[in-house]
Amino acid sequence: MGIVWAIIIGFLAGLIAKWITPGDRKPSGFILTTVLGIVGSLLATRLGQAVGWYGPGDGANFIGAIVGAVIILLARGQLARRV
């Protein structure tokens, strides 16, 4: 059941991150939106553990997943401008 929840939360976090991030609104589909949210959650967990907000076994919450996904979208936008 944990994987199903990760997919659901990842999709919602990716959807919200795409909604609040400035830039083009190209639809990327269910899979890419879900991957964006899941990778954003992993990024937020790693950053939170590095700063000391989360312990070794803790993970980012829903807000952290959204913030991580927004960071990924902003970084992708900056890289796309340079190319």
PyMOL commands that place a pseudoatom at each C-alpha (Angstrom):
pseudoatom trace, name=CA, resn=MET, resi=1, chain=A, elem=C, hetatm=0, pos=[0.000, 0.000, 0.000]
pseudoatom trace, name=CA, resn=GLY, resi=2, chain=A, elem=C, hetatm=0, pos=[2.986, 2.315, 0.507]
pseudoatom trace, name=CA, resn=ILE, resi=3, chain=A, elem=C, hetatm=0, pos=[3.790, 2.429, -3.205]
pseudoatom trace, name=CA, resn=VAL, resi=4, chain=A, elem=C, hetatm=0, pos=[0.203, 3.311, -4.089]
pseudoatom trace, name=CA, resn=TRP, resi=5, chain=A, elem=C, hetatm=0, pos=[0.249, 6.199, -1.608]
pseudoatom trace, name=CA, resn=ALA, resi=6, chain=A, elem=C, hetatm=0, pos=[3.615, 7.379, -2.966]
pseudoatom trace, name=CA, resn=ILE, resi=7, chain=A, elem=C, hetatm=0, pos=[2.137, 7.487, -6.471]
pseudoatom trace, name=CA, resn=ILE, resi=8, chain=A, elem=C, hetatm=0, pos=[-0.998, 9.332, -5.339]
pseudoatom trace, name=CA, resn=ILE, resi=9, chain=A, elem=C, hetatm=0, pos=[0.894, 11.858, -3.213]
pseudoatom trace, name=CA, resn=GLY, resi=10, chain=A, elem=C, hetatm=0, pos=[3.539, 12.235, -5.943]
pseudoatom trace, name=CA, resn=PHE, resi=11, chain=A, elem=C, hetatm=0, pos=[0.895, 13.001, -8.545]
pseudoatom trace, name=CA, resn=LEU, resi=12, chain=A, elem=C, hetatm=0, pos=[-0.842, 15.561, -6.337]
pseudoatom trace, name=CA, resn=ALA, resi=13, chain=A, elem=C, hetatm=0, pos=[2.442, 17.210, -5.355]
pseudoatom trace, name=CA, resn=GLY, resi=14, chain=A, elem=C, hetatm=0, pos=[3.569, 17.361, -8.997]
pseudoatom trace, name=CA, resn=LEU, resi=15, chain=A, elem=C, hetatm=0, pos=[0.231, 18.780, -10.096]
pseudoatom trace, name=CA, resn=ILE, resi=16, chain=A, elem=C, hetatm=0, pos=[0.285, 21.515, -7.447]
pseudoatom trace, name=CA, resn=ALA, resi=17, chain=A, elem=C, hetatm=0, pos=[3.949, 22.310, -8.181]
pseudoatom trace, name=CA, resn=LYS, resi=18, chain=A, elem=C, hetatm=0, pos=[3.185, 22.705, -11.896]
pseudoatom trace, name=CA, resn=TRP, resi=19, chain=A, elem=C, hetatm=0, pos=[0.231, 24.932, -11.037]
pseudoatom trace, name=CA, resn=ILE, resi=20, chain=A, elem=C, hetatm=0, pos=[2.171, 27.335, -8.775]
pseudoatom trace, name=CA, resn=THR, resi=21, chain=A, elem=C, hetatm=0, pos=[5.417, 27.464, -10.777]
pseudoatom trace, name=CA, resn=PRO, resi=22, chain=A, elem=C, hetatm=0, pos=[5.666, 30.272, -13.346]
pseudoatom trace, name=CA, resn=GLY, resi=23, chain=A, elem=C, hetatm=0, pos=[6.423, 29.344, -16.917]
pseudoatom trace, name=CA, resn=ASP, resi=24, chain=A, elem=C, hetatm=0, pos=[4.824, 27.526, -19.782]
pseudoatom trace, name=CA, resn=ARG, resi=25, chain=A, elem=C, hetatm=0, pos=[1.889, 25.273, -19.007]
pseudoatom trace, name=CA, resn=LYS, resi=26, chain=A, elem=C, hetatm=0, pos=[2.700, 22.406, -21.347]
pseudoatom trace, name=CA, resn=PRO, resi=27, chain=A, elem=C, hetatm=0, pos=[0.829, 19.292, -20.289]
pseudoatom trace, name=CA, resn=SER, resi=28, chain=A, elem=C, hetatm=0, pos=[3.203, 16.464, -19.526]
pseudoatom trace, name=CA, resn=GLY, resi=29, chain=A, elem=C, hetatm=0, pos=[0.819, 13.691, -18.647]
pseudoatom trace, name=CA, resn=PHE, resi=30, chain=A, elem=C, hetatm=0, pos=[0.117, 11.571, -15.610]
pseudoatom trace, name=CA, resn=ILE, resi=31, chain=A, elem=C, hetatm=0, pos=[3.409, 9.685, -15.568]
pseudoatom trace, name=CA, resn=LEU, resi=32, chain=A, elem=C, hetatm=0, pos=[5.726, 12.702, -15.765]
pseudoatom trace, name=CA, resn=THR, resi=33, chain=A, elem=C, hetatm=0, pos=[3.665, 14.653, -13.229]
pseudoatom trace, name=CA, resn=THR, resi=34, chain=A, elem=C, hetatm=0, pos=[3.813, 11.713, -10.822]
pseudoatom trace, name=CA, resn=VAL, resi=35, chain=A, elem=C, hetatm=0, pos=[7.555, 11.261, -11.334]
pseudoatom trace, name=CA, resn=LEU, resi=36, chain=A, elem=C, hetatm=0, pos=[8.035, 14.990, -10.734]
pseudoatom trace, name=CA, resn=GLY, resi=37, chain=A, elem=C, hetatm=0, pos=[6.214, 14.770, -7.396]
pseudoatom trace, name=CA, resn=ILE, resi=38, chain=A, elem=C, hetatm=0, pos=[8.019, 11.625, -6.272]
pseudoatom trace, name=CA, resn=VAL, resi=39, chain=A, elem=C, hetatm=0, pos=[11.450, 12.998, -7.205]
pseudoatom trace, name=CA, resn=GLY, resi=40, chain=A, elem=C, hetatm=0, pos=[10.515, 16.270, -5.506]
pseudoatom trace, name=CA, resn=SER, resi=41, chain=A, elem=C, hetatm=0, pos=[9.696, 14.345, -2.358]
pseudoatom trace, name=CA, resn=LEU, resi=42, chain=A, elem=C, hetatm=0, pos=[13.025, 12.526, -2.496]
pseudoatom trace, name=CA, resn=LEU, resi=43, chain=A, elem=C, hetatm=0, pos=[14.842, 15.836, -3.011]
pseudoatom trace, name=CA, resn=ALA, resi=44, chain=A, elem=C, hetatm=0, pos=[13.013, 17.423, -0.082]
pseudoatom trace, name=CA, resn=THR, resi=45, chain=A, elem=C, hetatm=0, pos=[13.832, 14.424, 2.115]
pseudoatom trace, name=CA, resn=ARG, resi=46, chain=A, elem=C, hetatm=0, pos=[17.546, 14.574, 1.252]
pseudoatom trace, name=CA, resn=LEU, resi=47, chain=A, elem=C, hetatm=0, pos=[17.722, 18.332, 1.762]
pseudoatom trace, name=CA, resn=GLY, resi=48, chain=A, elem=C, hetatm=0, pos=[15.791, 18.086, 5.026]
pseudoatom trace, name=CA, resn=GLN, resi=49, chain=A, elem=C, hetatm=0, pos=[18.091, 15.367, 6.327]
pseudoatom trace, name=CA, resn=ALA, resi=50, chain=A, elem=C, hetatm=0, pos=[21.164, 17.383, 5.327]
pseudoatom trace, name=CA, resn=VAL, resi=51, chain=A, elem=C, hetatm=0, pos=[19.896, 20.442, 7.190]
pseudoatom trace, name=CA, resn=GLY, resi=52, chain=A, elem=C, hetatm=0, pos=[18.764, 18.400, 10.188]
pseudoatom trace, name=CA, resn=TRP, resi=53, chain=A, elem=C, hetatm=0, pos=[14.997, 18.820, 9.880]
pseudoatom trace, name=CA, resn=TYR, resi=54, chain=A, elem=C, hetatm=0, pos=[14.396, 15.096, 9.344]
pseudoatom trace, name=CA, resn=GLY, resi=55, chain=A, elem=C, hetatm=0, pos=[15.972, 12.123, 11.057]
pseudoatom trace, name=CA, resn=PRO, resi=56, chain=A, elem=C, hetatm=0, pos=[17.568, 9.183, 9.216]
pseudoatom trace, name=CA, resn=GLY, resi=57, chain=A, elem=C, hetatm=0, pos=[14.290, 7.287, 8.884]
pseudoatom trace, name=CA, resn=ASP, resi=58, chain=A, elem=C, hetatm=0, pos=[12.011, 10.284, 8.345]
pseudoatom trace, name=CA, resn=GLY, resi=59, chain=A, elem=C, hetatm=0, pos=[10.717, 11.510, 5.026]
pseudoatom trace, name=CA, resn=ALA, resi=60, chain=A, elem=C, hetatm=0, pos=[9.366, 14.764, 3.696]
pseudoatom trace, name=CA, resn=ASN, resi=61, chain=A, elem=C, hetatm=0, pos=[5.689, 15.522, 4.165]
pseudoatom trace, name=CA, resn=PHE, resi=62, chain=A, elem=C, hetatm=0, pos=[3.251, 16.656, 1.459]
pseudoatom trace, name=CA, resn=ILE, resi=63, chain=A, elem=C, hetatm=0, pos=[4.340, 20.308, 1.631]
pseudoatom trace, name=CA, resn=GLY, resi=64, chain=A, elem=C, hetatm=0, pos=[7.979, 19.221, 1.399]
pseudoatom trace, name=CA, resn=ALA, resi=65, chain=A, elem=C, hetatm=0, pos=[7.186, 17.180, -1.703]
pseudoatom trace, name=CA, resn=ILE, resi=66, chain=A, elem=C, hetatm=0, pos=[5.587, 20.219, -3.325]
pseudoatom trace, name=CA, resn=VAL, resi=67, chain=A, elem=C, hetatm=0, pos=[8.575, 22.416, -2.446]
pseudoatom trace, name=CA, resn=GLY, resi=68, chain=A, elem=C, hetatm=0, pos=[10.975, 19.807, -3.827]
pseudoatom trace, name=CA, resn=ALA, resi=69, chain=A, elem=C, hetatm=0, pos=[8.976, 19.551, -7.062]
pseudoatom trace, name=CA, resn=VAL, resi=70, chain=A, elem=C, hetatm=0, pos=[8.932, 23.352, -7.408]
pseudoatom trace, name=CA, resn=ILE, resi=71, chain=A, elem=C, hetatm=0, pos=[12.730, 23.412, -6.976]
pseudoatom trace, name=CA, resn=ILE, resi=72, chain=A, elem=C, hetatm=0, pos=[13.051, 20.823, -9.746]
pseudoatom trace, name=CA, resn=LEU, resi=73, chain=A, elem=C, hetatm=0, pos=[10.745, 22.779, -12.071]
pseudoatom trace, name=CA, resn=LEU, resi=74, chain=A, elem=C, hetatm=0, pos=[12.609, 26.041, -11.454]
pseudoatom trace, name=CA, resn=ALA, resi=75, chain=A, elem=C, hetatm=0, pos=[15.972, 24.360, -12.052]
pseudoatom trace, name=CA, resn=ARG, resi=76, chain=A, elem=C, hetatm=0, pos=[14.641, 22.802, -15.258]
pseudoatom trace, name=CA, resn=GLY, resi=77, chain=A, elem=C, hetatm=0, pos=[13.419, 26.229, -16.413]
pseudoatom trace, name=CA, resn=GLN, resi=78, chain=A, elem=C, hetatm=0, pos=[16.838, 27.764, -15.778]
pseudoatom trace, name=CA, resn=LEU, resi=79, chain=A, elem=C, hetatm=0, pos=[18.603, 24.980, -17.646]
pseudoatom trace, name=CA, resn=ALA, resi=80, chain=A, elem=C, hetatm=0, pos=[16.182, 25.238, -20.572]
pseudoatom trace, name=CA, resn=ARG, resi=81, chain=A, elem=C, hetatm=0, pos=[16.905, 28.967, -20.937]
pseudoatom trace, name=CA, resn=ARG, resi=82, chain=A, elem=C, hetatm=0, pos=[20.644, 28.332, -21.268]
pseudoatom trace, name=CA, resn=VAL, resi=83, chain=A, elem=C, hetatm=0, pos=[20.289, 25.817, -24.084]
for i in range(1, 83): cmd.bond("trace and resi %d" % i, "trace and resi %d" % (i + 1))
show_as sticks, trace
zoom trace
